[in-house]
Amino acid sequence: MSTIRVALQRHAIAKPVVYLSSPVLRSLNLAPGQTLSVRLGQRSILVTLRQHRGSASTAVLGTPVWNELVVPHGGPVHLQVSDDTLCLGPVVGILTTGRMPRPDQPFGLRSPFFRHLLAMGPEVGCLYYVFTPADIDWENRRVRASYWRGGQWHTGWAPFPDVVYDRVPNRTAEAREAVQHAKRGLRALAIPIFNPGFFHKWEIHQRLLRFADIRPLLPETVFMPTVADIVRLLHTHTRVYLKPAGGSLGLGIYLFLRHPRWGLLVRFRRGEKNLLYRFSSVGEALRRLGLTPRLPRYIAQQGIQLITVHGRPVDFRVHAHKTRADQWMVVAVGAKVAGPGCVTTHLRTGGRLMEAETVLRAAFGEQAAHVLTRIEQTALRLARALEESFSAPVGELGFDLGVDRAGNVWMFEANAKPGRSVFHHPSMREADRLSRKALLEYAMYLAHFA
């Protein structure tokens, strides 16, 4: 199927016509005077084709066509013919929550994040916008869309999307009936939604255990641990992490350490402070830290002796994407170094970013490139396995991987909606661009515009 990139323009003519250049008409096997349906997103109109003598890379829509298709703005899109319909698009919507009555920040503090994503739309060639469940006009198949154009935010009507990228911000918002209703309605219209929902640590662990080649990558993990479970793990591994099974951002994590001289030590963060306490037993630690009633919502996980930078542990955030050809690729590997006294490497708790190559060279010398390849290949194996275990399309995954002193790679967490902090490092600018581009190219694949 031939797909051609053009720039949409509006014409004042009050007729249902679409003007295409002679080269475009030939490429799509169309002819001037032909009548056919034109579709944008989930809206369509019957039009007559005409030939124009302007730029070969423009598609000019008469005013009735522009209005009926609810085109939010002009700019680059793709054309293709499918089932005797001229398809324009793709139309890609980012589903989120929390619209605010602020023209400069329609989604509050997340507005710069969305603006950064939307800036890729013209480069790829699509109509790209953000919307919330409250913005959906089901009767007219249109949404109140926010888009970034001309250096500022705009809000106006747009057609239903061909594809939805799920960026609902958290589990609380995800559980709201308005969000669930919106997703049910979009799926009923056969609109694909990729990266829906959030991962549960134990569920992901259980899914990955089904794959024999992946089991050696997984630290020993116990869901709803008892005191006896934690004692046993400490005896076997000397360090154990307690993590909320449904948590994120490194919140609520405790590191239990069996020290040969000091006995049981527990490292954790409370407020803005990193704390280290000593206890006589696991039971005492759980009681005094208020963890006993919360254990049914936690996992206990084997701690790994990771490589370090200046004595501080390092793990790696790997960002993987589906391509336009529906294949997984790694776009970024960033090293995260724990802050002083931190239980995790998260940036919000004092961690810092470093180039993965720099960290690996310091730890493994000439073998650094081989270890980096092992990290990337591990991420691709994990991505393919997780995708296989889910029915909904998955186009983007973030993995937190660790490397021990022997060069073995371990999988700690998988993220369905990975943050983009790894791209803040100056060395990651091109990776950031590739990541944002990959999101749209996978959307094009799902919309059958690839």
Secondary structure, DSSP 8 states (H G I E B T S, - for coil): ---EEEEEEEE---SSEEEEEHHHHHHTT--TT-EEEEEETTEEEEEEEEEESS-TTEEEEEHHHHHHTT----EEEEEEEETTEEEEE-EEEEE-----S-TT-TTGGGHHHHHHHHTTHHHHTSEEEEE-GGGEETTTTEEEEEEEETTEEEEEEEE--SEEEE---SHHHHTSHHHHHHHHHHHHTT--EES-S---HHHHHHHHHT-TTTGGGS--EEES--HHHHHHHHHHHSEEEEEETT--TTTT-EEEEEETTTEEEEEEEETTEEEEEEES-HHHHHHHTT-GGGGGGEEEEE---B-EETTEEEEEEEEEEE-TTS-EEEEEEEEEE--TT-SS--GGGT-EEEEHHHHHHHHHGGGHHHHHHHHHHHHHHHHHHHHHH-SS---EEEEEEEEBTTS-EEEEEEESS---GGGGSGGGHHHHHHHHHHHHHHHHHHTT--
